[in-house]
Amino acid sequence: MVLQADIPAPLAAFVDKIGNLLTVQLFALGAGISVYEGISHIADPSPIENITVNYLVLALSALFEGASWWLALATFRTVKGDLSYWDAIRRSKDPPSFIVLLEDSAALIGISIAALGIYLTDRLAASRRETA
């Protein structure tokens, strides 16, 4: 029994291209809003209103990224064998095995930097309020 495709190949390619286009536009919109918000907060700084929510979101992000990182590390350890991590990455024929690990590592570093930024913003703003 031969299964037929649900939609013809040219239409499937068109739908795929539209999906990719919408994805790029969504990320571009998010990046534009982030840049706008960053510039507006630099031009007119304001104190953090609810710091607990910020820390909660970062903690949940770190928890989920950490779980993904742990699984990626366990998987990569089985793939790398006796090689060092760097040699295993350079010789690997299976990029997803280490790309997920590197991406999750970068995400955890970014979460740590964001938490440090929120902490310093709160502490420095508190010291400015006390001296004023």
Backbone hydrogen bonds, N-H to C=O, Kabsch-Sander energy under -0.5 kcal/mol:
donor,donor_aa,acceptor,acceptor_aa,energy
3,L,1,M,-0.5
12,A,8,P,-2.4
13,A,9,A,-2.5
14,F,10,P,-2.0
15,V,11,L,-2.7
16,D,12,A,-2.2
17,K,13,A,-2.2
18,I,14,F,-2.4
19,G,15,V,-2.4
20,N,16,D,-2.3
21,L,17,K,-2.5
22,L,18,I,-2.6
23,T,19,G,-2.0
24,V,20,N,-2.3
25,Q,21,L,-2.4
26,L,22,L,-2.3
27,F,23,T,-2.3
28,A,24,V,-2.5
29,L,25,Q,-2.5
30,G,26,L,-2.2
31,A,27,F,-2.5
32,G,28,A,-2.6
33,I,29,L,-2.4
34,S,30,G,-2.2
35,V,31,A,-2.4
36,Y,32,G,-2.4
37,E,33,I,-2.9
38,G,34,S,-2.6
39,I,35,V,-2.6
40,S,36,Y,-2.6
41,H,37,E,-2.2
42,I,38,G,-1.8
43,A,39,I,-2.5
44,D,40,S,-1.9
54,N,50,N,-1.2
55,Y,51,I,-2.4
56,L,52,T,-2.4
57,V,53,V,-2.6
58,L,54,N,-2.3
59,A,55,Y,-2.5
60,L,56,L,-2.5
61,S,57,V,-2.4
62,A,58,L,-2.6
63,L,59,A,-2.3
64,F,60,L,-2.5
65,E,61,S,-2.8
66,G,62,A,-2.5
67,A,63,L,-2.1
68,S,64,F,-2.1
69,W,65,E,-2.9
70,W,66,G,-2.5
71,L,67,A,-2.1
72,A,68,S,-2.5
73,L,69,W,-2.7
74,A,70,W,-2.3
75,T,71,L,-2.3
76,F,72,A,-2.6
77,R,73,L,-2.5
78,T,74,A,-1.4
79,V,75,T,-1.5
80,K,76,F,-2.9
81,G,77,R,-1.2
83,L,80,K,-1.7
88,A,84,S,-2.6
89,I,85,Y,-2.2
90,R,86,W,-2.4
91,R,87,D,-2.2
92,S,88,A,-0.9
97,S,94,D,-1.7
98,F,94,D,-0.5
98,F,95,P,-1.4
99,I,95,P,-2.7
100,V,96,P,-1.3
102,L,98,F,-2.6
103,E,99,I,-2.8
104,D,100,V,-2.6
105,S,101,L,-2.1
106,A,102,L,-2.4
107,A,103,E,-2.3
108,L,104,D,-2.4
109,I,105,S,-2.1
110,G,106,A,-2.4
111,I,107,A,-2.4
112,S,108,L,-2.0
113,I,109,I,-2.3
114,A,110,G,-2.4
115,A,111,I,-2.5
116,L,112,S,-2.4
117,G,113,I,-2.6
118,I,114,A,-2.4
119,Y,115,A,-2.6
120,L,116,L,-2.9
121,T,117,G,-2.4
122,D,118,I,-2.4
123,R,119,Y,-2.7
124,L,120,L,-3.0
125,A,121,T,-2.0
126,A,122,D,-1.9
127,S,123,R,-2.1
128,R,124,L,-1.9
129,R,125,A,-2.0
130,E,126,A,-1.8
131,T,127,S,-1.6
132,A,128,R,-1.2
